[in-house]
Amino acid sequence: TEGKPYDKNNKEPCKTIVLMTDGANTLYANTSGGIAVANATQVAVTYSDQVRVCDYAKSKNIEIYAIGFDVTDATALAKLKACATDDQHYLYAKSSADLINAFETIGGKLSKVRLTG
């Protein structure tokens, strides 16, 4: 009852996603509820799902910040950058200090922060 209805213009309330990764999508949740190492086909499906989810969120005007934390995989970086709302919403962190700065930058751009898990 305390939440405001979804605003199609994403102004009030503003919805934001912060997506951070430290590498390629090499793990997945298997049907038994555990985590398993993905094979090449499963990695491709994971990236396809990631693109679909990000495109859907952007179509709803949901702002997406994407952070790559010391990512060296070229495909992972390209997919992550494509997920961000635009180039200004993509941040690369080479170190833990850079990661802290990235989150501080994002936090500074958001007027109200509400974390959910």
C-alpha positions, 0 to 999 in steps of 0.5 A, spaced: 500 500 500 506 504 500 508 503 493 506 508 488 503 505 481 508 504 475 510 510 471 510 509 464 515 515 463 519 512 469 519 519 473 515 518 479 517 513 482 523 512 478 525 505 476 533 503 476 537 496 475 544 496 477 547 490 473 554 488 475 558 482 473 565 480 474 566 476 467 562 471 462 556 468 464 559 461 465 554 459 471 547 457 471 541 455 475 540 447 473 533 444 474 535 441 481 536 447 484 543 447 484 548 451 480 552 448 475 558 450 470 554 452 463 557 449 456 557 453 450 550 452 448 547 454 455 552 460 455 549 463 449 542 462 451 544 466 458 546 471 453 540 471 449 536 471 455 540 477 458 539 481 452 531 480 452 531 482 459 535 488 458 531 490 452 524 489 455 526 493 461 529 499 456 522 498 453 519 500 459 523 506 460 527 503 466 534 506 467 539 500 467 546 501 469 551 496 467 558 495 471 563 490 469 568 489 474 575 487 471 571 483 466 576 481 460 571 476 456 570 481 450 563 477 449 561 479 456 563 486 455 559 487 449 553 484 452 554 488 458 555 495 455 549 493 450 545 492 456 546 499 459 541 504 457 547 508 454 554 509 454 553 514 460 550 508 464 556 503 463 562 503 468 568 499 468 571 498 474 578 495 474 579 495 482 575 495 488 577 502 489 574 503 481 568 499 483 566 503 489 567 509 485 562 506 480 557 505 485 558 512 488 557 515 481 550 511 480 548 513 487 550 520 486 545 520 480 539 517 483 535 522 488 532 516 492 535 510 493 531 503 495 535 497 495 531 490 494 533 483 494 
